[in-house]
Amino acid sequence: MVHASLLASSLLLPAALAAGLYSRDSPVLNVDSKSYNTLIAQSNHTSIVEFYAPWCGHCQNLKGAYERAAKQLTGLAKVAAINCDDEENKSFCGSMGVKGFPTLKIVRRNPKKPTARPFVEDYQGPREAKDIVTAVIDKIPNHVARPKGDEVDTWVKSEGVKALLFSNKGTVSALLKSLAIDYLDVISFAQIRDKDATVVEKYGVTNFPTLVLLPGGDAPTVTYTGELKKEAILEFLKAAAQPNPDPPAKKARTDKPKTNKSKASKDSSSLSKTSASQASAQASGAKPSQQSETIVDDGSPIPSPDPKVSDEKPIKVPKTVPAIPALPDGLSLQQKCLNSKSGTCILLLLPEGHPENPYPDEAKNSLSEIHHKHSGSGRKIFPFYQLPQTNSQAQALRKLLKLDEGVEIIAINGKKSWWHRYEDADYTQLGVERWIDEIRMGEAAKQKLPKTVIVDAADLPVEAAQQESADAADMKAKLKSQLPEGVDFEFEEIDDAEYEKIMKADDKKAGSSSQKPVDHEEL
């Protein structure tokens, strides 16, 4: 009888293994080597994928927390799993660098190059549902604009359907980010703070959050009054436009003459080093030729020309602002930003082909405009620098932070040893300034810097490692002149986290009731 039971168990074991850990009813999406590319790699949404083996005890222990995380992330991100014990998946799991079970990887599309390979990074955090959810939400790309004041009218007047969320929160919720991804290039989303009184009054908003749809054209604005849940909001937005399919629908192929770049596009090994060449057609035609003319004066009166002044307006010469300074070598970069006493710096890493004075591009122009606007109004802001390809430390920084070879904008803080990457699809001034505001308000998702990036300030030349700015020295002199003789003081730098604490001091003094659990599916 015992032998019969053992035999029955051994016969059932292969079937159980083949079925994997997650059933069809599980909130966890089952993928394999064939469906991974379509369901995960090509998806607009961020995903977390568990690579597991059914016999693995740690995988079985993770199952409950992983399914709870999947439920909390429903509609916001994808939570998937792949059975690496399946023969058809073994080679694929190996190609993904899986060396043990369970292995969790966060996958997200490259917002700057949607057709390129997605970003894949290992999740090394705690194996609890709350921690997994937080890590995935931090990786959801943000396509939500943050215009302020007069910028709102400019943003609204641009073409296309718009959706405005009026909120009393400074951060963009995971739900709004996911809606912006669903409607990427279909409906443009923006978040307006309740403090922007002029805009709030203009749209008649009295409660927060409130979602307002601007269908475009002569159609009137529509205020959403339903439940603030994703499925309900999607149904409301579908009246104006349909969301993108996920994964994106394949574009119809057009018959075009083959070019030399077709070979490069097939070579997957070159995807991370080269970008597809852009063909620019130049209009061809004969140059205008000079023709002879014979002028005949028959003595008859010549009518005077029409005195009407042309209605054409004079061409406006665009205003130019000074470009942000460049750090040409590794030492200057370490002295300004990569030492143990340096504060936050905004760095623009230029790609190959851009010397110290690179060709004007959107990223450099946006940063220059933002820096000029703040410095011109006397407002303090982080120092901005551009790093040419010839800067050896810039190249080392790319490798250590695993950055692309193209244009990159990052914020870095040597004193606190963190960095934050700009990941929007474009480099508009509005988008870059929104990103910088998030850093200033302590709302950015910061990553820990590798230890080898930052050098000890004591090892740098003294005269360059620590210099008191002229503005700071002048301010110090003025304040000292107002103090009694013999009284002195020192300035102390306040980092982003401390600044955020000060800004929220009133809320802390007022006190609050017991905190309710975090609901990520809310605006």
Summary of the structure (lengths in Angstrom):
residues: 523
radius of gyration: 29.2
end to end distance: 60.6
largest distance: 130.9
contacts: 1293
relative contact order: 0.09
helix: 34%
strand: 14%
